[in-house]
Amino acid sequence: MPDKNLAIVVGATGTFGVEIVRQLIDNGLHVLAVGRSADSLASLTEQFSEVSVVQADISQDSAIEAIKSAITGPVKMVVHGPGVAVAGGILKAPTAAMVDAVNIKVGGILRLSRAADEHFGDNARIVAIGGHYGLEPTEYAASAGVANAALVNVMRQLSLAYGRRGISAHTIAPGPADSDRLRNVATARAEQRGISVDDVLEELLEESSVHQFTTAEQVGWAVCNLLDDRAIGMTGSTIMLDSGRRKGLP
C-alpha cells in the first residue's frame, strides 16, 4: 500500500460504504476497508485498486490492534458506518439486541478512533454514520434509535477531546435509504401493524418533504465534503441527510 493519506472505513461493503469508498478514492485517498466477511472485502478489492483490507470485528476490542497494524500512512479520515440488527419496536425488541447495537455504534467508533489515534494527520476527521431515528425517535426502530442517539453524544465528546489536536468529529444522520435494510425494517413494521410492506414504504416516503429516500451518493457527498479544511468549523455537529423528515428544532 502506498505511503499516502488514508481513509479507514468500517462498514465499507454495505450500501453506503461502497459509495463512500468510491468517492473517497475519487478525492485522492487510499482506503483501508474494515469488515468481518473475507468474501465481501475481496469483492471490494476487485472493484477498486486503491483499497486495502483488514478483516476484523469492530464489536470486539481485538479490532483495535488489527486495524492499527494495517495502517502504514497518515490517516486523514476514519468513517464508522456499520449497520445494526433490526430488532423491532421498543415494546418487544430484545434487550440483548439493544446492548449489541450500542456496542457496535458507540464501542465501534471508540475502537476505530483508538486504532487510528497515533496516525492521525493534521486536520484529520472522525466521521460516524448515525441515523435519523437517533434524533427523531419512532417506536418501530428501537435499537437504531437508541444506538444512534448515544452515538451523537459520543461524537460530541470526541470533538472536545480531539479538538486541541486540530482533529474534528462529525456525525452524519441519513434518513431511510432505499436498500435491503430498509425493506427489513418495513417488513417488521408491516407485520406489527398487519399491513403490506409497500404501504409502509409509501408511508416512509410521505414522511419526507421531498418525497424521497436518502441515497448512498448523498451520504458519500457529505462524507467527502468534510475533507475540506474549512469543515473543522462544524466539529461536534450532526449533519442531517433526512430528506426533510425531521420536525424538531434545532
C-alpha positions, 0 to 999 in steps of 0.5 A: 500500500502506498505511503499516502493519506488514508481513509479507514472505513468500517462498514465499507461493503454495505450500501453506503460504504461502497459509495463512500469508498468510491468517492473517497478514492475519487478525492485522492485517498487510499482506503483501508476497508474494515469488515468481518466477511473475507468474501465481501472485502475481496469483492471490494478489492476487485472493484477498486485498486486503491483499497486495502483490507483488514478483516476484523470485528469492530464489536470486539476490542481485538479490532483495535490492534488489527486495524492499527497494524494495517495502517502504514500512512497518515490517516486523514479520515476514519468513517464508522458506518456499520449497520445494526440488527433490526430488532423491532419496536421498543415494546418487544425488541430484545434487550440483548439486541439493544446492548449489541447495537450500542456496542457496535455504534458507540464501542465501534467508533471508540475502537476505530478512533483508538486504532487510528489515534497515533496516525492521525494527520493534521486536520484529520476527521472522525466521521460516524454514520448515525441515523435519523431515528437517533434524533427523531425517535419512532417506536418501530426502530428501537435499537437504531434509535437508541444506538444512534442517539448515544452515538451523537453524544459520543461524537460530541465528546470526541470533538472536545477531546480531539479538538486541541489536536486540530482533529474534528468529529462529525456525525452524519444522520441519513434518513431511510435509504432505499436498500435491503435494510430498509425493506427489513425494517418495513417488513417488521413494521408491516407485520406489527401493524398487519399491513403490506410492506409497500404501504409502509414504504409509501408511508416512509416516503410521505414522511419526507418533504421531498418525497424521497429516500436518502441515497448512498451518493448523498451520504458519500457527498457529505462524507467527502465534503468534510475533507475540506479544511474549512469543515473543522468549523462544524466539529461536534455537529450532526449533519442531517441527510433526512430528506426533510423528515425531521420536525424538531428544532434545532 
